[in-house]
Amino acid sequence: MKAMNNVIALDPPVAAPDAPISAAPAVARTKASAAERLLYIEPIRVYAMSLVVFIHVAAILAPHYNTISLTDWWTSNFYHALSKGGPPIFTIVSGALLLGISKDQPLGVFFKKRFLKVLIPFLGWAAVYLAWRVVFRGEQLAPEDMIRLLLGGVVYDHLWFIKMILGLYLATPVLRVYVQSATRANLRYFLIVWFVAWTLLPTISRLLNMQINLDLVVMTNYVGYFIGGYYLRDVFLKPKQILPTLLIVVGALLFTQYSTYALTMAKDGQLDDFFLNNQGFNMVIVSAGMFLFLKSLPWADIYARFPRFQKVVLYLASCSLGVYFVHMLIMELLGSGKLGFVIDSYTLGTLIGIPLTAVLTFVLSVGVVTVIKRIPGLKLFVP
């Protein structure tokens, strides 16, 4: 299975940002208190984590246009596109949280509270997945192969993300100084240049079949989503803006589905996932749109009316990093037949099998994380 770009917001909710935004954002803010404005963090994290699990299940069938039925492929394509946006949304949430902390925070405090909190679990789970590849998959990996995969390769499809987020963490103390000193206009400039250079130019290059290179160094990769999270942290949609935002998101998702189909057909059924790239302009639209929609919901009122729902959301959010690490093991085990049964994308047909497998994988992953959290010494790996 092709490695998917999946990103997780790894940090617990923090206090209200230390540096106020100097100018009014493009979209109107609410009059909610700082505490109320942070209530959206956990439900967005849970939503994005569910998408991460969902996409790994849906993506399995995507490369097999020529070997499965057209109905099954389109079902997979539908779910695949629908579950996109989770990784960038996680990065947006991380930026909203981390970049809002005081730029004067000592480096030692930051690395102890944030960097090591991710690095240590990554090393532990990297060892687990290397062992899984040898024992479960039957791969032949010499010790030097394992070291090479850990340092410069991909230990497992989804673990590439941890290296990316660790890179953003290393840059965070520097980025804090910039974003908290920059004006709204300067932040917009940064995001516009990033959007054009990193999402639009590759699309134009692909459509015109010509290479357009612009080496920006700083404004690359996921840093745009990261800084975008800081930019959007106090931006809320007005009620009249919610429906248009959702329609734009739906339009972008439909574009993703049909463009993926068209490009795949142009390559005689070989999957072309150009528009499934998390850094495509369509994914920026989907991710930013869903982030704004979800954060603009009246979470204080929802939680007041359904207090048990809040407890569930808070707990699931606290398990997000652990679920990210463990869900691939659960998904592969369910589909392997080694448990005496098989639950995969084809169970009860792809229309039901894909969401069924995703939901079951998510629930079992939360269960496993819950157990690990209660084991002294091991709970360090599911913070």
Rosetta blueprint (number, residue, H / E / L):
1 M L
2 K L
3 A L
4 M L
5 N L
6 N L
7 V L
8 I L
9 A L
10 L L
11 D L
12 P L
13 P L
14 V L
15 A L
16 A L
17 P L
18 D L
19 A L
20 P L
21 I L
22 S L
23 A L
24 A L
25 P L
26 A L
27 V L
28 A L
29 R L
30 T L
31 K L
32 A L
33 S L
34 A H
35 A H
36 E H
37 R H
38 L H
39 L H
40 Y H
41 I H
42 E H
43 P H
44 I H
45 R H
46 V H
47 Y H
48 A H
49 M H
50 S H
51 L H
52 V H
53 V H
54 F H
55 I H
56 H H
57 V H
58 A H
59 A H
60 I H
61 L H
62 A L
63 P L
64 H L
65 Y L
66 N L
67 T L
68 I L
69 S L
70 L H
71 T H
72 D H
73 W H
74 W H
75 T H
76 S H
77 N H
78 F H
79 Y H
80 H H
81 A H
82 L H
83 S L
84 K L
85 G L
86 G H
87 P H
88 P H
89 I H
90 F H
91 T H
92 I H
93 V H
94 S H
95 G H
96 A H
97 L H
98 L H
99 L L
100 G L
101 I L
102 S L
103 K L
104 D L
105 Q L
106 P L
107 L H
108 G H
109 V H
110 F H
111 F H
112 K H
113 K H
114 R H
115 F H
116 L H
117 K H
118 V H
119 L H
120 I H
121 P H
122 F H
123 L H
124 G H
125 W H
126 A H
127 A H
128 V H
129 Y H
130 L H
131 A H
132 W H
133 R H
134 V H
135 V H
136 F L
137 R L
138 G L
139 E L
140 Q L
141 L L
142 A L
143 P H
144 E H
145 D H
146 M H
147 I H
148 R H
149 L H
150 L H
151 L H
152 G H
153 G L
154 V L
155 V L
156 Y L
157 D L
158 H L
159 L L
160 W H
161 F H
162 I H
163 K H
164 M H
165 I H
166 L H
167 G H
168 L H
169 Y H
170 L H
171 A H
172 T H
173 P H
174 V H
175 L H
176 R H
177 V H
178 Y H
179 V H
180 Q H
181 S H
182 A L
183 T L
184 R H
185 A H
186 N H
187 L H
188 R H
189 Y H
190 F H
191 L H
192 I H
193 V H
194 W H
195 F H
196 V H
197 A H
198 W H
199 T H
200 L H
201 L H
202 P H
203 T H
204 I H
205 S H
206 R H
207 L H
208 L H
209 N L
210 M L
211 Q L
212 I L
213 N L
214 L L
215 D L
216 L L
217 V L
218 V L
219 M L
220 T L
221 N L
222 Y L
223 V H
224 G H
225 Y H
226 F H
227 I H
228 G H
229 G H
230 Y H
231 Y H
232 L H
233 R L
234 D L
235 V L
236 F L
237 L L
238 K L
239 P H
240 K H
241 Q H
242 I H
243 L H
244 P H
245 T H
246 L H
247 L H
248 I H
249 V H
250 V H
251 G H
252 A H
253 L H
254 L H
255 F H
256 T H
257 Q H
258 Y H
259 S H
260 T H
261 Y H
262 A H
263 L H
264 T H
265 M H
266 A H
267 K L
268 D L
269 G L
270 Q L
271 L L
272 D L
273 D L
274 F H
275 F H
276 L H
277 N L
278 N L
279 Q L
280 G L
281 F H
282 N H
283 M H
284 V H
285 I H
286 V H
287 S H
288 A H
289 G H
290 M H
291 F H
292 L H
293 F H
294 L H
295 K H
296 S L
297 L L
298 P L
299 W H
300 A H
301 D H
302 I H
303 Y H
304 A H
305 R H
306 F L
307 P H
308 R H
309 F H
310 Q H
311 K H
312 V H
313 V H
314 L H
315 Y H
316 L H
317 A H
318 S H
319 C L
320 S H
321 L H
322 G H
323 V H
324 Y H
325 F H
326 V H
327 H H
328 M H
329 L H
330 I H
331 M H
332 E H
333 L H
334 L H
335 G H
336 S H
337 G L
338 K L
339 L L
340 G L
341 F L
342 V L
343 I L
344 D L
345 S L
346 Y L
347 T L
348 L L
349 G L
350 T H
351 L H
352 I H
353 G H
354 I H
355 P H
356 L H
357 T H
358 A H
359 V H
360 L H
361 T H
362 F H
363 V H
364 L H
365 S H
366 V H
367 G H
368 V H
369 V H
370 T H
371 V H
372 I H
373 K H
374 R L
375 I L
376 P L
377 G L
378 L L
379 K H
380 L H
381 F H
382 V L
383 P L
